[in-house]
Amino acid sequence: MADLKSVTDASFDQDVLQADKPVIVDFWAEWCGPCRMVSPVLEELASENEDKIEVVKVNVDENPAIAAKFGITSIPAIYGFKGGEHVISSIGAKPKQALESEFSDFLA
């Protein structure tokens, strides 16, 4: 399993918006049960597709500025970024198959 990189308000632009590869961002919080359920699924996707994508985590409690910038009101919120642009969103914990389908453009 991949250990997902934690991204902060300060590092978001460099780690996500300026990344060479598409980035899937998991907006989560420690107290969120569904967030804990989806985390191992995202770790699997990251390790199986490490040559194609980057998967990172943003703790919304510790990084409120970036959560506010993207209007995060419900977590887990899984956002996809390509070329510095937010291009896809998935809200809520979902099984691996559903996430693979939603983010198929990233995994192709």
C-alpha positions in Angstrom: 0.0 0.0 0.0 1.2 3.5 -0.8 1.5 5.9 2.0 -0.3 9.0 0.8 1.4 12.4 0.9 -0.2 15.0 3.1 -0.6 18.3 1.4 -1.2 21.6 3.3 -2.5 25.1 2.5 1.1 26.1 2.0 2.1 23.3 -0.4 -1.1 22.8 -2.3 -0.2 24.9 -5.3 3.2 23.2 -5.8 2.1 19.6 -4.9 -1.2 19.6 -6.8 -1.7 22.5 -9.2 1.9 22.4 -10.6 2.2 18.6 -10.6 3.5 16.8 -13.7 0.9 14.1 -13.4 -2.8 14.2 -12.7 -3.5 14.4 -9.0 -6.4 12.9 -7.0 -6.9 14.8 -3.7 -8.6 13.2 -0.8 -10.2 16.0 1.4 -10.7 14.3 4.8 -10.7 14.7 8.6 -9.5 12.6 11.5 -13.1 12.3 13.0 -14.7 11.3 9.7 -15.6 7.5 9.6 -16.3 7.4 5.9 -13.0 9.1 5.3 -11.2 6.3 7.1 -13.1 3.7 5.0 -12.1 5.2 1.7 -8.4 5.8 2.6 -7.2 2.2 2.0 -9.0 2.2 -1.3 -7.2 5.4 -2.4 -3.9 3.9 -1.2 -4.5 0.9 -3.4 -5.3 3.1 -6.4 -2.1 5.1 -5.7 0.2 2.0 -5.6 -1.4 0.3 -8.6 -1.2 3.5 -10.7 1.9 5.3 -9.4 3.3 5.8 -12.9 0.1 7.6 -14.0 -1.2 9.6 -11.0 -0.4 11.1 -7.7 -2.8 10.6 -4.8 -2.6 13.0 -1.9 -4.5 13.9 1.3 -5.7 17.3 2.7 -6.9 17.4 6.3 -9.7 20.0 6.1 -9.4 20.7 9.9 -5.7 21.5 9.6 -6.0 23.3 6.2 -9.2 25.3 6.1 -8.0 27.8 3.5 -7.7 25.2 0.7 -10.9 23.5 1.8 -12.7 26.9 1.6 -11.1 27.7 -1.8 -12.7 24.6 -3.3 -16.0 24.8 -1.4 -15.5 21.6 0.5 -18.7 21.2 2.6 -18.9 17.4 2.8 -16.2 14.8 3.3 -14.7 12.6 2.0 -14.5 14.8 -1.1 -12.2 13.3 -3.7 -11.2 15.8 -6.4 -9.2 15.2 -9.5 -6.8 17.8 -10.9 -5.2 17.9 -14.4 -2.9 20.6 -15.6 -3.6 22.7 -12.5 -7.4 22.6 -13.1 -10.1 20.9 -10.9 -11.8 18.6 -13.4 -13.7 16.0 -11.4 -15.3 15.5 -8.0 -16.6 12.5 -6.1 -18.3 13.0 -2.7 -18.6 10.3 -0.1 -17.0 6.9 0.5 -17.3 4.6 -2.4 -15.9 1.1 -3.3 -12.8 0.8 -5.3 -14.7 -0.2 -8.5 -16.8 3.0 -8.3 -13.8 5.2 -7.9 -11.9 3.5 -10.7 -14.9 4.1 -12.9 -15.3 7.8 -11.9 -11.6 8.5 -12.3 -11.1 6.2 -15.4 -9.6 9.2 -17.4 -6.9 9.5 -14.8 -6.1 5.8 -14.7 -6.1 5.2 -18.5 
